[in-house]
Amino acid sequence: MARRPDPRQASFADLLDLTLVPAPILSPLEALVEAGIIRSIHEPGFGGLIRDKDAPFHPRSVAFPVAYTQPWFATEPGLYLNTPACADLPFVMRVEAATGLRAVWHPNARNGQWHHAVDLATDEGWRSLAGSMGHTDRGYVECAVGLHLTWGDLSLANARALLAAVGSVEGDSKAEWDSITPSPCGGISCSPRGAWWAVHGLEKGWYRPKKGFTYERLTPAGWARIGRTPPAAQEKRPRKAA
């Protein structure tokens, strides 16, 4: 049987070899686990988004400011910013320091800009949105305003204030209303894109915004505006005898 070497007899060269063994190379996700930023390499969400647990969940642009992923337009995985302004967030800098990678913004990955606008274009968040336009752009804000007006969680006054703050130019919205095709129940929230059709329609009483469990719908004046007759109310079926 071969004798086990006595560690007390190890030479200086043997000890030197042990101290110079290179540390294992970690993947970017393993490095994030090592740094305590994520708990598991499987933790990043859809699209490789990395959650900043110290940030509020809304807006999602800041809650998930960076992703480690390989998008369709890239040849290898990398760090991608959720919005251009996310580059200045301390959390993103921590991720960059841990992985040794630099997070970049790519114009083909714009979901974060939309999330920033639609998450904040409300009575509660519109001032924050107006003050953080580095995370989005005017077009997304206009679309978000149109949706939230019909959803009933953004008032006309706040919508106009937000649109003025981002430099939106007021149009007459005639073309949008000429092209509206409502659902059978009169729903219109997903019809045009933009804000001013929703502003003008609400001011003129052409639709009622969502309230409680009732979705937005055209008023009789709105049906007249688009030159159509509202569908007749369905008759209630008689109950079956017990």
C-alpha positions, 0 to 999 in steps of 0.5 A: 500500500502506498504511503500517504504523504505527510503534509508536514514534509511538504516542500515550499514549492508544493505550498506555492503550487497550492496558493497559485491555483486559479479560482474557478471562473464563474458565469455571470449568473453565478457571479450574481449569486456569489454577490448576493444579488440573486438567490439562484441562477434560475431566479431571473424572470422572463427575458432574463430580467433581474429584480431590484428587491429594494425598489417598488414593483411599479414601475416595472422599468425600475423594478427590473432595470437590467436583464442578462439575456441573449435577444434575437438581435445578439450573437451572445448573452449580455446585460441589457438595460430596461430603459436608457436611464437605468444605466445610472441606477446604483443597482445596475452598477452593482450588477455590472461590478459583479459580472464584469459586464457593461449593461447596454441599451438597445433600441430593439428592446423597448418594453421597459419604456412602455412599462414605465409609461403605462405603470405611471400614467395614473392620478397617483403616478403622473407627476413621477412620470412627467419627471422621469422621461429618461425612462420612456418617450412621449409616444408611449406616454400619449398611448398610456394616457389614452388607455388610463382615461378610458380605464377611469384611473386618470382624470381629465385635468391630470391627463392634460397636465401630463400631456402638457408636461411632456410636450404633446401637441394637441390635435383635433382627433377627428381622424381617430374618431372617424376610424373607431370600430367599437366592440358589440358592447361599445368598448373602445379602449384598444381602438386608436393609439394616442391620447387626444382622441380619449381626451376629446371624447371624454370632454364631449361625452362620447364615452363613459370610462370604466367604473368598477366592474363596468368597462368603458363604452360609447354613449348614445352621443358617441354612437351618433358621432361615429354614425352607427346605431347602438346594438339593441339590448339583449332580452333577458331569457325567462327562467326555467321553472323549477 
